[in-house]
């Protein structure tokens, strides 16, 4: 198996950072590119929580979210991925699982490395991880979380 491009989807949480030792180790081993992906949930598809949001407000919020995501990706890559030969940062808007699967095809990804769930999931294996594993055309390494315990919604 030849690995030239590795995808690491992140939600900027401590849980997604648990995949980093695997990302950096395999990147060095295969001299591969690291594609780091953050997906912004598309607010335009939600009904208004406290009344309707105008399209201008939604666009402003989405633009701010994208700017913030790009800044956080820069910080993340500088802090953790300095030893990697090449890393490419991506920000997408939409459903996380669908955007990860699109990225696999669009960037000709050879391997996905992700944790078993995001920070907000109440289950040990989250829905995004499950959808990616079940629908990916390339191998997916799923890293179990150290704690292995579901998140308590009351205490975090």
N, C-alpha and C positions, 0 to 999 in steps of 0.2 A: 504494500500500500504506500502510495506516495502522498505526502501531506505538504502542500504548498501554501494553503490558506486555511486559517483557523478562525472560526467565528465565536466570539464571546459576547453573548447578550447580557446586558446588565440593567438593573433597575436602580443603581447607585446605592444599594443597601449593603449592609454588612453580610447578609446572607449570600448575595451574588459575588462578593469579594472572596468567599471561601473557595471559589473555582480558580482564583489567581495562581496558586502554586502549580496547578496542572497546566494552565494556559502558558505560563512562562517556561516551565520545564519542557513541554512538548514543542513549544516554539523554538527553543534553543536546539533541541534534539533534531528537529527536521529543518531548521533554518527557514521557518515559515513566516508568512505575513500574519499579523493578528488584526482581525477586523472586529472592532468594538462597536456594538450596536445598542443604542438606547431608543426606546419607542415611547413617544408621547401619545397618550390616549386622546383620540379625536373628540373634543367637547361638542362639536357641531352635531354629533349623533345622539346627544343626550337631551332629554326634555329639560326645561328650566326647573331648577330646584326651588327657587323663590321667585317665580314669575319667569317670563321669557327673557332670554338674552338676545339682544340684537346681533346681527351678523358682524357688525363693527366691533362690538365688545368681544365676541368669540375670537375674531381675528387678532385683536390686541392681546388677549390672553394666550392664544396659541403662539404668537410671535414672541412674546415674553418667555413662554415655556421653552421654545426652541433655542432662544439665545442663552437661557440658563443651562439647558442641557448641553449645549456646545461648550460652555465654560467648564461645566463639571467633567465632561469627557476630557478636555485638555488637562485639567488637574489630575484626574485619574490616570491618564496615560503618562504624565510626567512623574507621578509618584510611584507607580507600580510597574510600568512597562519599559523602563529605560533600557533594560538588557535585551529586549527583543529586537531582531534585525529590522523590522518594519511594522508599524501599526497604522491602521487606517480607521478613522473615526466616522461613524454614521449616526445620523438622527433621522428617524422615520416617524410618521404620524399614522396611527391606526391601531388595529388589534395586534398586540405583541406577537402572538403565535403566527399569525398570517404574515406579519412583516419579517419575522425571523426566517420563515420558509421562503419568502420572496428573495431575501438577501442571499440565501444559500444558492439559488439559481442565478441571480443577477451578478454575483461576485465570484461564481464558480468555487464556492467553499468546499473544502475536502473533509472538514471535521468541525463539529459544534461541541463546545464545552460549556455546560451550564449547570447551575445548582438545581436540586430537586424541586425547589419552590422559591418564590420571591418572599420578600419580607412580610407582605400583608396576607399571605395565604394561611389559612387555619389548618391546613393539612400537610402531612409530611411530603407529599408529592403533589405539586400544584398543577392547575389546569393548563398553564402555558407549557410547562415541561412535558406534560402528557401529550398535548396536541403536537408538539414538535417531534417527540420520539415516534409517535404513531404515523406521522406524515412526512418525515424527512427522507430524502433520497440519498443522504450521506450518513455516516456513523455519527451518533450523538453520545457523548460521554456525559452522564448525569452524576454530579457530585452530591452525595448525601450530606446533609448538614451535620456539623459536629454534635449539636445538641440532640438532633433526632426527635425533638419534641414539637408538637404543634404549637403555634403561636396562641397565646391567651389574649383574646381581643381586649380584655379589660386591662391587663398589665403590660401588654406588648411583648 
